[in-house]
Amino acid sequence: MPTTLPPKVLEAARRVEALLEEAKARGVVRAWSLRHLSGEPLPGVEGIAFYGREVPQEEIDRLEEAFLDLEDDLDLGVAVILVPHD
């Protein structure tokens, strides 16, 4: 039987997707995937994103900060692994 995810997890997934799509449009992220959405006992969103080694660290820091803000705003976990890639 499939489990229903809490609305805040679905909202987090939508917002993480929007952040990653925006970063991709700016050339910060090359590719990304959300791999896991969880409900209980630890609600959250998990994924991976690849960025070019030429991307300034400030851009990566900005994206990480946006994920932390989202965690605080929705009170759940956001774990997107940012991986440098050629």
N, C-alpha and C positions, 0 to 999 in steps of 0.2 A: 504494500500500500504506500503510495507516494506521500511524503510529508509536505505540509503547506508551510512555506517560509513566512516568518513574521513580516509585516509591512515595512518595518524599518530596514530589514535586510534587503528587501527588493528596492527600496529607495536608495540605500547605499550602493547597490549594484548599478542602478541607473546613474547615480552621481559619479561613481568611479569610472564608468564607461564614458561619460561626458568629459571628465578630466583627461582621460587617456586619448580620446578622439581629438580634443583641443590641442593636446601636446603633440599628437601626430600631425595635425594640420600645420603646426608651427615648426615642424621638423625636429622636434625634441625626441619623440618616440618613433621608432620604425615599425614595430609590430607589438601587439599585446594580446593577452588572453586572460579572461577571468576563468579560473579553474575550479573554484569551489565556492558555493554559498552555503552557509550553515545557519541553523536556527538555534536550537538548544543543545547543550547547556551554554555554549559560548557563541553567540550570534556574531556573524561577520562575513567578510568578503575576502577571498584570496585570489591572487593572480600573479602574472609575470609580464614584464614589459622590457623590451630591448631598445637600447638607445645607442647612437653612434659615439665612438670614443672622442670625436671632435666636439661633442656637445659640451658647452661650458658647465662647470660644476654648479654654478648659480642656478641654472635651469633645472638641474636634477634636485637641488635643495628646495627650489620653489615647489616642485611636484611633490616631494616628500612632505613638505609643510602642509600642502593642500590635503594630503591623505590624513595627516594628524588632525587637522581642523575638522575633517569629516568624522573621524573617530569621536572627537569631543562633542561635535554637534549631535550625532545620532547615538552616542553611548554604545558603540560596538566596535569590533575589531576590523581594521583594514590592513591587510598584509599583501602588498604588491611588491614583489621582488623586482628591483631595477637592475638590469644586467647590461654592462657595456658589450657592444658587439661591433665587429668590423663589417 
